[in-house]
């Protein structure tokens, strides 16, 4: 991988990680269309650390407040008295499903699940579910109204995003809407919930990249650094844009986009322009 490819991957990762359109799907589709090799699940997980850093910076005050309240709650033996302390527990609980299933399905995620057929059907399937969620959602509850039930529900939805093409933010946003959260509240909780899972995935996969680098006589750190830095910049911008967008608009545009992408992939596969 050269630096131009790494830059393109970083832009794609940053723009699509937080929009409900699946960054992993686009990181699989873009190289296929350009005739490049698949960057792989490990590289994808590592440059996600760039977008994770964007979340950490954007929500730094919220994260600091939540972490402080969570620790104080443990020390005072009143772990659920404060809203921020409860939010800390909700993020922990919501992360458990994706960690358990991520480890259990690791081989499938890195191989069979990266098929463009899987990605296409996941894109279309999640688009339909998101459209249903928008139709039945009440949009009546704010982030302050999130409960343990919501954390479990959105956490299970996040685990579905292990299937490339489904989208982490798309799954969690859909789960939040079905549970009655406002669009921007569902998105903010989705961002907070993404931090532990993406950090863990990036650190875990980084070990494999270093092992491969040593086995091949050297580690190409340049593409990893460039991809992560570019994804950070574009990821920060996409967070700010999406939160403003969802305050006044529905997710209909993303539903249409996902349907179009899924259908286009299937057509290109059928015509032989893309290989699964």
N, C-alpha and C positions, 0 to 999 in steps of 0.2 A: 504494500500500500504506500503510495506517495503522499506528499503533503496536500496536493490538490484534492485527492480523494478524501483524505481525512477532513479537510475543510468542508467539503460537500456533505459528508456524513454528519459533521458537527452542526451544520445549518439545519439539516433535515431533523436531526435529533432534537435540537433546541426548539424548532418551530412546532414539532408534532408531539413532543412528550406530554404537554399539558393540555393540548386540544384533544377532544374525544374522537381522534381519527387514527390512533395507533402509531407510535414512533417506530416500534419494531417492524411493523408491516412496511412502512416506508423505507426503512433501512434495508429491507429485503427486496423491495420492488425497485428502488432507484438503481442499485448496481445491476440488477437483472436487465433493466431497460438500457443501461449504458454499456452493457457487456463486461462489467467488472465482476470479480468473484464476490461471493457472499462474505461480508466482514466477519460473520460468525456471532454466536450468542455471547461469547466472552468479551469481544471488543465492544459490542452493543452495551453490555452491562457496565463496562468501565467508563465509557463516555457519558453514561447516564449520571455519573458522579458530577459531571459539569452542570447538568440540569438540577441535580440534588443541591449543589452549592447555590444555585440560583434561588431555590426554595428557601434554603437556610438564610440567605441574605434578605430576601423579600419579607419573610415572616420572622426575622430575627427577634423583634420585640415580643411577638406572640410566643415564640418558642422559649425565650428567656423567662417570660412571666409564667408559662405553663410548667417549665422545669423547676423553677423556684417554688411554686405552689405545691408541686408534687412532692418535693423533698420535705417541705414544711409539714405537709400532711402526714408523711411517714413519721417524722420526728415527734409531732404532737399527738400521734395515734388517732388522727382524724382525717384519714385519706380521702374522704368523699365529701367533706363539708364545703370545700371551695370549688367553684365552677372550673377554674383552671386546673386544679388538682385532678378533678374528674376527667377533664379532657386528656390529661397525661395518661391516665389509666385506659381511656377509650382508644387512644392511639396504640397502646401496647396490646390490648385485646384484639383490636382490628387487624393487627399485623400478624397474629398467630396463624390464621388460615393460609396466608400466602407463603409463609416460611415452611410450614409443614408440607403443603402440597408442592412447593417449589423444590424441596429436597427429594420428595418421593417421585416426582415426575421429571427430574433433571435430565435424564437421557432423552426422553421424548421431546422436551422443550428445546434441547440443543440439536435435535435431528429431525424426526418425523414431523413435529409441529411447525417447523419452518418451511414446510411445503407451501407453495403459492396457492394450491387448492385450499388448504386449511385457512390460509390468510384471507382468501377471497370470500369463503363462506362465513368466516368469523366476522369480517367487515360487514357483510350483508345482514347476518343474524343480529349483531349488536345494534345496527341501524334500526332494525324493526323493533327491538326491545326498547331502544331509546325513544322511538316515536310513540310507543305504547305508554312509556313512563310519562312523557310530556302530556299525553292525552288524559291520563287518569290522575296525575299529580295535583295536589292541593296547593303546593307552594306556600304553606302557611307557617312553617317553623324556621326559626333562625338558628344560628350556630349555638346560641345559649340554650336551646331546647334539645340538643343532642343527648341521647340516653345510651345506656349500655346496650339496649336492644339495637339501636341504630349502629353502634360500633360493630356489633357482631354481624349485622346485615350488610353493612358497607364493606366490612372486612372480607366476608365471603364473596361479595361481588368483586373485590380486588383480586381474589384468588383466580377468578375466571380469566383475568387479564394475562395469566401465564400462557394462554393460547395466543400466539402472535396474530394480530389483526383485530383482536377484540378491544384493545386499548385500556390501559389502567385507568386513565381519567374518565374514559367513556363508561367503563363498568361501574366505577365508584359513583360517578354522576348519576347514572341510571338508578343505582341502588338508593342513593340519597333522595332522588325525586320520588321513587316508589314509596319511600318512607315518609314522604310529606315535607321534606326540607325545601326551602327556597333554593333557587338555582345557584345563586352566589354562595349561599351557606354550604350547599352540597359540594361545590367546587373548592371552597376553602378547606373543608374537612378532608376532601380528597387529597389536596396538596400536603396537608400535615401528615396524613396517613401514609403518603408515598415515601416519606423520608427514611424511616427505618428499613423498609424493604429494599429500596434502591441502594442505600449505603451498604447493606449486608450483601446484596447481589454483586455490587461492584468490587468490594473487598474480596469476596469469595472467588470471583472469577479472575481477579488480578493475579492470584497465585498461579493459575493455569497458564496465563499469558507469560509470566516470568519463566515458568518451567519450559514452555515451548521456545522461548527466546534463548535460554541456556542450551537447549538441545540443538538448536539451529546455529549456534555459535555467536549469538548476539541478540539483544533485545532492541527492537525498533521503537524507542520511546517517543520519537518525534511525532508520529501519527497519533499516538495516544494522547499526548499533551495538547497538540493542536486541536484534535477532535473535541476534547473535553473543554478547552477554553472557548472555542467557538460555540459549543452547545450551551455553555454558561451564559454567554451574552444574549443569544437568541432565546434561550429558555426564560431568562428574566423578563424580556420584552413580551413574550407570549403569555406569561402569568398575568402581568399588568393588563394586557389587552383583554384576555378572557374574562377576568373578574369585572371589568367595566362593561363588557359586552353582555354578560349574563344578568346584569342588574336590570336591564330593560328589554332584552330580547330572548327568544326561545332558542332551543338547540336544533331547530328545523334545518338550518343550513348545513349542519354537520351530518344530519340524517341523510340528506340528499347527496352530500359529498361521499359518504361512506357507501351508499348504494351504487353511485357512479363508479367509484374505485373498484369495488368488488365485481361489478358487472364487466368493467373494462379488463380486469385481470383474467376473468374466465374466457372472455372473447379472445384475448391475445394468446392464452394457453391453447385454446381450441384451434386457432389458426397457425399455431406453431411458432409465433414470434417470441414467446417466452417458454422457458423450460421450468418444470415444477420445482 
